[in-house]
Amino acid sequence: MSHLTNVRVAVIATNNFEDSELTKPVEAVKEHGATVTILSTEAGTIEGKNGTSVAVDATTAEADPAEFDALILPGGTGNADKIRMDADAVAFVKKHVEAGKPVGVICHGGWILADADVLRGRTLTSYPSLKTDLRNAGATWVDEEVHVDNGLVSSRTPGDLPAFNAKIVEEFAEGTH
């Protein structure tokens, strides 16, 4: 079993996130001792498309990627489309990935990786509708339950969450110790 004590995990999301794709990975890393910070475009509370309310700990504008060891990017079409238009969120993701820190991304969450221009030479999976966008950003797209590429853990849908959560715990432990 991996231990994530002293590992600081950022989650970047906004309204209309896919509820389970935020809550289940957060539960998984917290169970292993990680500290989780929810980042969003605005302070206050964000709400998932199925009604889960989550308190925002900091805005993407005030967050420093250097303060975090790992990153989770949940899906939800509306969430992923809005968050990729936030210049601060895109800059955060770019700095985090370029620093070689691990990332867990599921479903539509991969859109922001395309906007951050960090996919050249990487292999990942996503919700199938993102395949062309991710390939155009330089990635190799695969249709797999979970795919790991040098600390980049990706999955397709909520049905993949058990495998996704196990792999992010493993990769976050490896990438931060």
N, C-alpha and C positions, 0 to 999 in steps of 0.2 A: 504494500500500500504506500502510495506517495504521501509526502507531507509538504504542505504549502504554508507552514508557519513562517511569518515574516515576508510572505509574498503579497505584493500589492497589485490587485487586479482592477483595471478600469473597464467599465462597460459603457459604450457609447450608444445611446438610443434616444428616441423622441416618441411622441404620441403615435399610436397605431402599430407599436411593435407587436410581433407574434408572441403572445403571453408566455407560452411554455419555453420559447427559445431564449427568453431573458431569465425567467424564474428558475428553470431546471439547471442550466449551467451555473448560475449564481449559487444555488443550493449545493451543487456538486463541489465547487471550489471552496465554499465556506466550510463544508463538512470536513475538508482536509486542512483547515486552518487559515485559509487565505483571508485577507482583508479586501472587501469589495467597495469600490466607489462608483456610483452611478453618475455619469456625465451626460448632459443634454444641452441643447441649444439655448434653453432658458431655465431659470431657477424655478423651484416649486415642485410640482408633481407631474409625472407623465402617466398616460393611461394606455394600456394595451388594447388591441382591437376586440378582445373578449372581456374587457372591463377591469383587468388587474391594475391597481394604482401603485406606483412606485415613486418614492421620494427621490428627488434629484439632490445629489450631494454637492455638485459644483457644475458650472457651465463649461462648455468646451473652450470658451474664450479665456477663462481663468485657469484652466488645467494645464499642468506642465508634464509632458510625456516622460521626462526624466524621473518623475516621482513614482512611476509605475513599472512593474516587472512584466506584466502580461496584459492582454487586451481581449475582450469579448465583443463581437459585433453580431447582435441578434438580427433576425430577419423581420418580416412583415413588410409588404410592398410599400405602404405609405410611409412607414418609419424609414426604410432604407432610401427611398427616393428623396425624402426631406433632408435627412442627415447628410447626404452626399452633396447637398447644395450649401451646407454650412462650411465656409472657408476655414473656420477654426477647427472643426472636426476633421476635415480633410488634412490640414496641416499636422494635427495631432497624430493621425494614423500614419502619415508619411514619415514623420520623425521616429515614431515607435518602430515601424517596420524596418526603416533604414538603420536603426540601432541594433537590429538583429534580435529583437525581443519577440517571444512567442505571441501568436494571435489565434484565437478561435473564432471562426466565422461560419454562420449557418444561413441557408436559404438565400434571401435577397440581400443579406448583410454584405456580400461581396462587392456590391456596386461601389461602395466608397473606396475599396481597394483599387478599382479602375480609375476613379477620379484622383486618387493619391498617386497614381502612376508608379505603383510598386509591384506590378505583376509580370513584368518581362522575365521570361525564363522560369517562371513558377508554374506548378501544377496544382490545380484545386478542383473541387466540385462545388455545386450550388444548386439552387432551384433551376430546373432546366431552361427556363426563359432567359436566364442571364448568360447562357453559353456563348452567344455571339458577342455580347459586350465584353466578356472576360477574355475571349480569344482576341478581339480587336485591341485589347489593352496589353497583349503580349503573352497571355497565359496559355497553358495547355489545359483544356477542360476535360474532366473525366466524370463518368456517371458511377459513383461509388457511394456507399453508405457513409464512409468517413475516409478522408485522404489526408495524409501528413506529408508535408514538403518542408523539411528544415525548419520546424517550429510553426509552420502555418497549417493549422488544423481546420479542415472544412467538411461540412455536411450539407445535405440537400433539404431536408424537411423535418418537422417535429418527430416523425417516425424514426429518424436517425439519432435522436437525442441520447439514448443509452450508450451507443458507441461513441458519439461525439463527446459526451461528458467524460467518459473514461479516458479518452485520448487527450482532452485538454488538461485534465489533472496530471496525466503522465508527462505531457510536453511542458506544461508550466513548471513542474518540479524539475525537469531536466534543464530547462532553459534559464532557470533563475538560481541554480546552486553551483 
